[in-house]
Amino acid sequence: LLGDITSRFQPARCCGLAAGARACTTTTPTYGRTSVYIKEALGLLDFDPQVEKAILNPDREVKVNLVVPMDNGEVNMYDAYRVQHNNTLGPFKGGLIYHENVSLDNMRSLASLNTWKFALLGVEFGGSKGGVAVDPRGLSEHEVEKLTRKYVQAMREVLGPRIDIPAPDINTDERHMAWLFDEFSKLKGFAPAAVTGWCRLGFGKLGSWTAQILQQEMGAKIVGVSCSETAVYNEAGLDVAALRAHVAKGGLLKDFAGGTAVPNDDTFLDLPADVLIPCAVDGTINSGNVERCKHFKAVVEAANSALTPEADAVLRQCGVPVLPDILANGGTVVVSFFEQVQNNQLMQWEEEDVRRELDRYITDAYDALLREREQHGSSMPLRTAGYMVALKRLQRAE
């Protein structure tokens, strides 16, 4: 997919927002954003109104309060959620987020997005998402472990290899999945397929791998990278391998010798580049900064809901193509599906097998999306075509 985009610009100059925590200035509720795209696609399809209503509403929403003893003897309470959107295609699957802005609304949105992502990609899962409203940076590792185990204890009846399989997401990783698996096994018995642990977000994770593949395998020039604290730019191109090594050692982007430190505010979007790739939080590109994005030749929505509907509409109007999250972020869920298959079979695939199958799944989904768009004209946004493919596949499965 990135090859189709970067082949137009030789070499393509790519700018990445790897972990930008910019404020979203839209008034649209998070779940409302996803619903905007679904309703747009539904408007072009002949679906029964009752089916539409079922599609737009989650199957199950769980909210609990986690009571967690702190290392200093105090007790804190945290709101925790699990939203399960639609399991027509298979058991629920979705990440676990630890972030102070976690709410029922954004869990609904991300669970719904997962449903359509799975359907488009031909993966036999239903969309879910979970989270805890907490800033994990303020907790010790022991406190985070206790929080994670409390989450499993509270959600154990709605989790499991045939019910809902968690995975890492924002501020969670393999450690959290190990705690989840251990606690679930204590409560429900040994279940190696109860979690998966592949996907991660942020620079050094989604952002840096995207940059590395673009540079090493597709010949793109990575000119800028921004994260929540700092940013770096080099019009001649950044050495991604050296930058990754610098960050792995604890270095900040602004201190990287191979580039120039630049502000990590919205002025970062003004820097010359062909392709913008937001790779972290939702709402990064919004009504407050989208005007700065009109000069890009393409936007790749690598992060879930990185563009708000308001921003997406502006880019449509000015002719900037957007590769939407429903497909651009699909590699993580496909490989997570492969991991689940291996867990169920108690076996391990070779890396070349994973790469080959991943390429097949993504290419098939992209081809299906393009075929759908061809039926309605090239002016149809890729996002709309993607949702139409997903909706049709879900309808056929019911």
Number of C-alpha atoms within 10 A of each C-alpha: 12 15 13 8 17 22 13 11 13 11 15 23 25 26 26 29 30 29 25 27 17 19 13 19 15 17 11 13 13 22 19 18 20 21 19 14 17 24 16 14 19 19 11 12 12 9 13 9 10 8 10 15 10 12 20 18 15 19 13 13 17 14 17 15 15 20 15 19 14 16 11 6 7 8 10 12 14 16 18 24 25 28 29 30 29 26 21 18 20 16 20 29 33 29 27 25 24 22 17 14 12 19 18 22 13 22 27 28 24 25 28 27 25 28 30 25 27 26 27 29 27 18 20 17 26 28 30 33 31 31 27 27 18 20 13 17 11 9 14 12 12 11 16 21 17 17 26 24 21 19 26 19 16 17 19 15 12 17 21 23 19 13 17 27 25 26 27 24 22 17 16 23 18 17 14 20 21 16 18 23 24 18 20 23 15 12 13 12 11 13 16 19 20 24 28 26 21 18 21 21 23 23 26 18 16 20 25 22 16 19 29 19 14 21 22 12 10 16 17 24 26 27 25 29 33 28 23 17 14 18 26 25 25 18 15 12 17 23 17 22 14 13 22 20 12 16 16 12 8 8 13 17 25 20 15 19 13 18 22 16 20 19 14 21 17 16 11 20 24 13 18 16 21 21 27 23 24 29 30 29 25 23 25 28 31 22 20 15 18 20 16 15 21 19 18 22 20 22 24 25 25 29 27 22 25 25 28 26 23 18 21 22 14 17 22 15 10 11 15 18 20 22 22 25 22 26 25 21 20 24 17 16 23 25 21 24 19 20 21 20 15 15 18 14 11 10 9 12 11 7 8 9 10 16 11 10 14 19 14 13 18 20 14 15 22 19 11 18 23 17 13 20 21 13 10 11 9 11 10 15 17 21 22 21 23 30 27 25 23 25 23 16 18 22 13 9 10 8
